[in-house]
Amino acid sequence: MENKFQKPLADRMRPETLEGFLGQEEILGKGKLLRKAIESDELPSIIFWGPPGSGKTTLAYIVAKITKADFKRISAVESGLKEFRDIVKSAEINHRLGKKTILFIDEVHRWNKAQQDALLPHIEKGLIILIGATTENPSFEVNSALLSRCRVFVLKQLNESQISEIIKSALRDKKKGLGALNLKIDKKIIQAIAQMSNGDARAALNVLEYAAFSSQSKTITLETIKQAFQKPNLFYDKDGEEHYNIISALHKAMRGSDSDASLYWLARMLEAGEDPLYVARRIVRFASEDIGLANSKALEQAVAAYQACHYIGMPECNVILAQAIVYMARCKKSNELYTAYGKAAEDVKEYGNLPVPLHIRNAPTKLMKELGYGKNYKYSPDYNYKEKQDYFPDKLKNRKYLK
């Protein structure tokens, strides 16, 4: 079949009203603050934070349809301060005419500090109402000054039922969707698309459209869908919050001795393209932090796994990492070393540079020996330990960090 549409299906199927918007009931349900603000055209500066395909851009377009303000849209990936200055000039004219300006910045986290700072005075004066969209945690990626001037609304990943409804709508719609093609698609195929899209409505519609126009018949098969997806649409930004969420989940699953959950989180990282050596380094740390003295072999296993991964790389090293994390998960746990070092570090911070006792100082010169360096030191191999020898600075005598 030939695709005669100019725009992708995901763009054509964007709802233009809040009634047609699926999901996000927690922030858009009847009586909710955001819904009231949109419907009354009294929107404050806001940031939409959520995973890909959750509806951030669609919500911005709905605002554009409803609002009487001058709606401007730029992408932080493609635009910079020059485009922004042009918008400011337009906003100044609007302001004199008593008209509001709403600026939608897609992927606002892509703007650097200077670019984000440029927004501040114009938001402060009410010249511009900002709608920012980001897949990254605003706490990390948006300047605190800008963040304090905006309300953050969190959009959740769409569930399979919601994705299925979006797919069905696209299949029914004869003007913007695929309804005119009279496609035959089983309910199980729709469920498969919804499941494989991982909550991303855009990905689901893009795959559906590709499958529809690449198929030689009007029947969409599971094999066609699998080919269209190539691999699961895994949301995993190696520099973003999800990266830290998943490595945290892996660490905590190993700490909790859950081998199966550990394998799952490992697979989530590796299948999404994580560097295996990064995972291996985290395992090396885990071996001492969470197992330590309970099993000294754990560190040997972790280092061996790192070296093996370095030798052969992905995908062959996946089973090596699997062996290592299952070993760590099944080991007896002890954080004695971790907590003991923490106590020692606290003493260092509190007491500073305490002098090394004279009897355990190095004495390579005659002057040092005359000053008492190394005097009365009991050489360990010849020392029967019946008489205690102090190794701590005087202020920390008899300190105990280990149990």
ZIFEN-V540087 format. One record per residue. N is the residue number from 0. RES is the residue in one small letter. PHI is phi in radians with two decimals (999 if undefined). PSI is psi as a letter, one per 30 degrees, with the letter a starting at -180 (none if undefined). NEAR is the number of other C-alpha atoms within 12 Angstrom. Layout:
BEGIN
n->[N & N]
res->[RES & RES]
phi->[PHI & PHI]
psi->[PSI & PSI]
near->[NEAR & NEAR]
END
This chain:
BEGIN
n->[0 & 1 & 2 & 3 & 4 & 5 & 6 & 7 & 8 & 9 & 10 & 11 & 12 & 13 & 14 & 15 & 16 & 17 & 18 & 19 & 20 & 21 & 22 & 23 & 24 & 25 & 26 & 27 & 28 & 29 & 30 & 31 & 32 & 33 & 34 & 35 & 36 & 37 & 38 & 39 & 40 & 41 & 42 & 43 & 44 & 45 & 46 & 47 & 48 & 49 & 50 & 51 & 52 & 53 & 54 & 55 & 56 & 57 & 58 & 59 & 60 & 61 & 62 & 63 & 64 & 65 & 66 & 67 & 68 & 69 & 70 & 71 & 72 & 73 & 74 & 75 & 76 & 77 & 78 & 79 & 80 & 81 & 82 & 83 & 84 & 85 & 86 & 87 & 88 & 89 & 90 & 91 & 92 & 93 & 94 & 95 & 96 & 97 & 98 & 99 & 100 & 101 & 102 & 103 & 104 & 105 & 106 & 107 & 108 & 109 & 110 & 111 & 112 & 113 & 114 & 115 & 116 & 117 & 118 & 119 & 120 & 121 & 122 & 123 & 124 & 125 & 126 & 127 & 128 & 129 & 130 & 131 & 132 & 133 & 134 & 135 & 136 & 137 & 138 & 139 & 140 & 141 & 142 & 143 & 144 & 145 & 146 & 147 & 148 & 149 & 150 & 151 & 152 & 153 & 154 & 155 & 156 & 157 & 158 & 159 & 160 & 161 & 162 & 163 & 164 & 165 & 166 & 167 & 168 & 169 & 170 & 171 & 172 & 173 & 174 & 175 & 176 & 177 & 178 & 179 & 180 & 181 & 182 & 183 & 184 & 185 & 186 & 187 & 188 & 189 & 190 & 191 & 192 & 193 & 194 & 195 & 196 & 197 & 198 & 199 & 200 & 201 & 202 & 203 & 204 & 205 & 206 & 207 & 208 & 209 & 210 & 211 & 212 & 213 & 214 & 215 & 216 & 217 & 218 & 219 & 220 & 221 & 222 & 223 & 224 & 225 & 226 & 227 & 228 & 229 & 230 & 231 & 232 & 233 & 234 & 235 & 236 & 237 & 238 & 239 & 240 & 241 & 242 & 243 & 244 & 245 & 246 & 247 & 248 & 249 & 250 & 251 & 252 & 253 & 254 & 255 & 256 & 257 & 258 & 259 & 260 & 261 & 262 & 263 & 264 & 265 & 266 & 267 & 268 & 269 & 270 & 271 & 272 & 273 & 274 & 275 & 276 & 277 & 278 & 279 & 280 & 281 & 282 & 283 & 284 & 285 & 286 & 287 & 288 & 289 & 290 & 291 & 292 & 293 & 294 & 295 & 296 & 297 & 298 & 299 & 300 & 301 & 302 & 303 & 304 & 305 & 306 & 307 & 308 & 309 & 310 & 311 & 312 & 313 & 314 & 315 & 316 & 317 & 318 & 319 & 320 & 321 & 322 & 323 & 324 & 325 & 326 & 327 & 328 & 329 & 330 & 331 & 332 & 333 & 334 & 335 & 336 & 337 & 338 & 339 & 340 & 341 & 342 & 343 & 344 & 345 & 346 & 347 & 348 & 349 & 350 & 351 & 352 & 353 & 354 & 355 & 356 & 357 & 358 & 359 & 360 & 361 & 362 & 363 & 364 & 365 & 366 & 367 & 368 & 369 & 370 & 371 & 372 & 373 & 374 & 375 & 376 & 377 & 378 & 379 & 380 & 381 & 382 & 383 & 384 & 385 & 386 & 387 & 388 & 389 & 390 & 391 & 392 & 393 & 394 & 395 & 396 & 397 & 398 & 399 & 400 & 401 & 402]
res->[m & e & n & k & f & q & k & p & l & a & d & r & m & r & p & e & t & l & e & g & f & l & g & q & e & e & i & l & g & k & g & k & l & l & r & k & a & i & e & s & d & e & l & p & s & i & i & f & w & g & p & p & g & s & g & k & t & t & l & a & y & i & v & a & k & i & t & k & a & d & f & k & r & i & s & a & v & e & s & g & l & k & e & f & r & d & i & v & k & s & a & e & i & n & h & r & l & g & k & k & t & i & l & f & i & d & e & v & h & r & w & n & k & a & q & q & d & a & l & l & p & h & i & e & k & g & l & i & i & l & i & g & a & t & t & e & n & p & s & f & e & v & n & s & a & l & l & s & r & c & r & v & f & v & l & k & q & l & n & e & s & q & i & s & e & i & i & k & s & a & l & r & d & k & k & k & g & l & g & a & l & n & l & k & i & d & k & k & i & i & q & a & i & a & q & m & s & n & g & d & a & r & a & a & l & n & v & l & e & y & a & a & f & s & s & q & s & k & t & i & t & l & e & t & i & k & q & a & f & q & k & p & n & l & f & y & d & k & d & g & e & e & h & y & n & i & i & s & a & l & h & k & a & m & r & g & s & d & s & d & a & s & l & y & w & l & a & r & m & l & e & a & g & e & d & p & l & y & v & a & r & r & i & v & r & f & a & s & e & d & i & g & l & a & n & s & k & a & l & e & q & a & v & a & a & y & q & a & c & h & y & i & g & m & p & e & c & n & v & i & l & a & q & a & i & v & y & m & a & r & c & k & k & s & n & e & l & y & t & a & y & g & k & a & a & e & d & v & k & e & y & g & n & l & p & v & p & l & h & i & r & n & a & p & t & k & l & m & k & e & l & g & y & g & k & n & y & k & y & s & p & d & y & n & y & k & e & k & q & d & y & f & p & d & k & l & k & n & r & k & y & l & k]
phi->[999 & -1.75 & -1.58 & -1.68 & -1.35 & -1.39 & -1.67 & -1.10 & -0.98 & -1.05 & -1.30 & -1.15 & -1.59 & -1.07 & -1.17 & -1.87 & -2.33 & -1.15 & -1.13 & -1.55 & -1.51 & -1.68 & 1.56 & 1.06 & -1.06 & -1.09 & -2.01 & -2.09 & -1.11 & -0.95 & 1.49 & -1.29 & -0.97 & -1.13 & -1.08 & -1.06 & -1.13 & -1.19 & -1.16 & -1.57 & 1.00 & -2.20 & -1.35 & -1.44 & -1.18 & -2.41 & -2.26 & -1.61 & -2.08 & -3.05 & -1.22 & -0.99 & 1.30 & -1.60 & 1.98 & -1.10 & -1.19 & -1.05 & -1.07 & -1.10 & -1.19 & -1.11 & -1.03 & -1.05 & -1.25 & -1.45 & -1.22 & -1.66 & -1.31 & -1.37 & -1.68 & -2.03 & -2.29 & -2.40 & -1.82 & -1.14 & -1.30 & -1.74 & -1.95 & -2.42 & -1.17 & -1.08 & -1.11 & -1.13 & -1.10 & -1.11 & -1.18 & -1.06 & -1.06 & -1.12 & -1.14 & -1.12 & -1.14 & -1.03 & -1.08 & -1.16 & -1.57 & 1.36 & -1.97 & -1.43 & -2.16 & -1.86 & -1.96 & -1.73 & -1.95 & -1.34 & 0.99 & -1.03 & -1.13 & -1.31 & -1.29 & -1.37 & -1.04 & -1.10 & -1.16 & -1.14 & -1.08 & -1.12 & -1.30 & -0.97 & -1.09 & -1.33 & -1.25 & -1.03 & -1.42 & 1.40 & -1.25 & -2.27 & -1.79 & -1.64 & -2.09 & -1.83 & -2.14 & -2.64 & -1.62 & -1.76 & -1.06 & -1.03 & -1.03 & -1.71 & -1.86 & -1.99 & -0.93 & -1.04 & -1.12 & -1.23 & -1.07 & -1.20 & -1.71 & -2.21 & -1.61 & -1.72 & -2.01 & -1.64 & -1.71 & -1.59 & -1.07 & -1.19 & -1.52 & -1.10 & -1.12 & -1.16 & -1.09 & -1.05 & -1.13 & -1.13 & -1.12 & -1.08 & -1.08 & -1.15 & -1.29 & -1.46 & -1.16 & -1.59 & -1.70 & -1.71 & -1.68 & -1.95 & -1.03 & -1.19 & -1.44 & 0.91 & -1.23 & -1.82 & -2.49 & -1.26 & -1.00 & -1.17 & -1.22 & -1.06 & -1.09 & -1.14 & -1.09 & -1.06 & -1.25 & -1.29 & -1.39 & 0.92 & 1.38 & -1.75 & -1.10 & -1.08 & -1.09 & -1.08 & -1.24 & -1.11 & -1.18 & -1.04 & -1.14 & -1.07 & -1.12 & -1.13 & -1.61 & -1.71 & -1.31 & -1.44 & -2.30 & -1.54 & -1.77 & -1.63 & -1.77 & -1.12 & -1.11 & -1.10 & -1.13 & -1.08 & -1.17 & -1.15 & -1.32 & 1.15 & -2.58 & -0.97 & -1.44 & -1.45 & -1.47 & -2.75 & -1.66 & -1.13 & -1.94 & -1.97 & -1.11 & -1.08 & -0.98 & -1.30 & -1.08 & -1.34 & -1.17 & -1.13 & -1.11 & -1.08 & -1.05 & -1.24 & -1.18 & -1.13 & -1.06 & -1.47 & 1.07 & -1.75 & -1.12 & -1.18 & -1.12 & -1.06 & -1.10 & -1.08 & -1.19 & -1.08 & -1.11 & -1.03 & -1.30 & -1.19 & -1.20 & -1.57 & 1.78 & -1.14 & -1.19 & -1.06 & -1.21 & -1.10 & -1.08 & -1.06 & -1.13 & -1.15 & -1.19 & -1.04 & -1.08 & -1.04 & -1.01 & -1.64 & -1.23 & -1.93 & -2.04 & 0.85 & -1.26 & -1.21 & -2.80 & -1.18 & -1.25 & -1.05 & -1.14 & -1.08 & -1.08 & -1.14 & -1.15 & -1.10 & -1.12 & -1.05 & -1.11 & -1.13 & -1.11 & -1.12 & -1.23 & -1.96 & 1.15 & -1.50 & -1.58 & -1.11 & -1.43 & -1.05 & -1.24 & -1.16 & -1.14 & -1.08 & -1.05 & -1.14 & -1.26 & -1.19 & -1.03 & -1.09 & -1.11 & -1.51 & -1.21 & -1.14 & -1.80 & -2.70 & -1.86 & -1.02 & -1.13 & -1.07 & -1.25 & -1.12 & -1.10 & -1.03 & -1.14 & -1.09 & -1.12 & -1.08 & -1.13 & -1.09 & -1.17 & -1.31 & -1.77 & 1.20 & -1.52 & -1.17 & -1.19 & -1.26 & -0.92 & -1.00 & -1.21 & -1.97 & -1.41 & -1.30 & -2.26 & -1.41 & -2.12 & -1.10 & -1.04 & -1.09 & -1.13 & -1.13 & -1.40 & 1.70 & -1.11 & 1.37 & -1.20 & 1.15 & -1.23 & -1.67 & -1.14 & -0.96 & -1.05 & -1.73 & -1.83 & -1.53 & 1.15 & -1.23 & -1.74 & -1.15 & -1.99 & -1.49 & -2.03 & -1.53 & -1.06 & -0.96 & -1.20 & -2.04 & -0.98 & 1.16 & -1.13 & -2.23 & -1.81 & -1.67 & -1.25]
psi->[k & k & j & f & k & e & l & l & e & e & e & e & g & k & k & f & l & e & e & f & k & k & a & h & f & f & f & g & l & k & f & l & e & e & e & e & e & e & e & f & h & h & k & l & k & l & k & k & k & l & l & k & g & f & g & e & e & e & e & e & e & e & e & e & e & e & l & f & l & j & k & k & k & l & k & f & e & f & l & a & f & e & e & e & e & e & e & e & e & e & e & e & e & e & e & f & g & g & k & l & k & k & j & j & j & k & h & f & f & f & k & l & e & e & e & e & e & f & f & e & e & e & e & e & f & g & e & k & k & k & j & k & k & k & f & l & j & f & e & e & f & k & k & e & e & e & e & f & g & l & k & k & k & k & k & l & k & k & l & e & e & e & e & e & e & e & e & e & e & e & f & e & j & f & e & f & b & g & e & f & f & h & k & j & k & l & e & e & e & e & e & e & e & e & e & f & f & h & g & j & e & e & e & e & e & e & e & e & e & e & e & e & f & f & k & f & l & g & k & k & l & e & e & e & e & e & e & e & e & e & l & k & i & k & j & j & j & f & g & a & e & e & e & e & e & e & e & e & e & e & e & e & e & e & e & g & h & j & e & e & e & e & e & e & e & e & e & e & e & e & f & f & g & k & j & f & f & e & e & e & e & e & e & e & e & e & e & e & e & f & e & b & f & f & j & f & f & e & e & e & e & e & e & e & e & e & e & e & e & e & e & f & a & l & f & f & f & e & f & e & e & e & e & e & e & e & e & e & e & f & l & k & k & k & g & e & e & e & e & e & e & e & e & e & e & e & e & e & e & e & f & b & i & k & k & k & k & e & f & g & l & k & i & f & l & e & e & e & e & e & f & g & k & g & k & g & k & j & k & e & f & g & k & g & g & e & k & k & k & k & f & l & l & e & f & g & k & g & k & k & e & l & none]
near->[18 & 15 & 19 & 14 & 17 & 11 & 15 & 25 & 36 & 32 & 25 & 24 & 35 & 35 & 27 & 22 & 23 & 30 & 17 & 19 & 32 & 37 & 32 & 29 & 23 & 17 & 26 & 28 & 18 & 17 & 15 & 16 & 21 & 32 & 29 & 19 & 22 & 34 & 24 & 17 & 23 & 22 & 32 & 32 & 37 & 37 & 42 & 41 & 40 & 32 & 34 & 33 & 38 & 37 & 44 & 42 & 39 & 34 & 41 & 36 & 30 & 27 & 41 & 29 & 23 & 24 & 26 & 21 & 28 & 31 & 29 & 31 & 29 & 31 & 25 & 26 & 17 & 17 & 23 & 24 & 23 & 15 & 20 & 30 & 20 & 17 & 31 & 32 & 18 & 24 & 31 & 22 & 18 & 22 & 22 & 13 & 14 & 15 & 21 & 33 & 39 & 42 & 44 & 38 & 40 & 34 & 34 & 41 & 31 & 29 & 30 & 20 & 21 & 16 & 25 & 31 & 22 & 23 & 39 & 28 & 18 & 29 & 30 & 20 & 17 & 26 & 32 & 41 & 41 & 46 & 44 & 46 & 46 & 40 & 38 & 33 & 31 & 32 & 21 & 18 & 28 & 35 & 26 & 16 & 21 & 34 & 31 & 18 & 29 & 30 & 25 & 29 & 33 & 28 & 35 & 28 & 30 & 33 & 27 & 25 & 24 & 33 & 36 & 34 & 26 & 41 & 42 & 31 & 30 & 37 & 31 & 21 & 21 & 18 & 16 & 25 & 34 & 36 & 23 & 17 & 27 & 18 & 28 & 24 & 30 & 20 & 19 & 16 & 27 & 34 & 28 & 31 & 47 & 37 & 29 & 33 & 40 & 33 & 36 & 38 & 47 & 36 & 38 & 46 & 40 & 33 & 38 & 47 & 40 & 28 & 37 & 34 & 27 & 21 & 27 & 15 & 18 & 21 & 23 & 34 & 27 & 25 & 16 & 27 & 38 & 24 & 20 & 29 & 28 & 17 & 18 & 27 & 31 & 28 & 34 & 29 & 24 & 23 & 17 & 23 & 24 & 25 & 29 & 23 & 21 & 30 & 35 & 22 & 24 & 38 & 37 & 25 & 27 & 37 & 31 & 24 & 24 & 23 & 26 & 22 & 24 & 35 & 33 & 23 & 34 & 42 & 29 & 30 & 35 & 33 & 22 & 23 & 25 & 30 & 26 & 36 & 30 & 25 & 41 & 41 & 28 & 32 & 43 & 32 & 27 & 39 & 42 & 33 & 30 & 35 & 36 & 29 & 23 & 21 & 26 & 23 & 21 & 34 & 31 & 23 & 32 & 36 & 28 & 25 & 37 & 33 & 22 & 24 & 29 & 24 & 16 & 18 & 23 & 20 & 21 & 16 & 28 & 32 & 23 & 33 & 44 & 36 & 28 & 40 & 46 & 34 & 33 & 48 & 31 & 25 & 30 & 22 & 27 & 26 & 24 & 21 & 26 & 23 & 20 & 21 & 19 & 17 & 18 & 21 & 15 & 14 & 21 & 18 & 12 & 13 & 15 & 15 & 11 & 17 & 17 & 20 & 23 & 24 & 25 & 23 & 22 & 19 & 18 & 13 & 13 & 12 & 12 & 16 & 19 & 13 & 16 & 20 & 21 & 23 & 18 & 16 & 24 & 19 & 14 & 13 & 8 & 9 & 13 & 11 & 12 & 9 & 10 & 14 & 20 & 21 & 20 & 23 & 23 & 16 & 19 & 21 & 16 & 14 & 17 & 14 & 19 & 17 & 11]
END
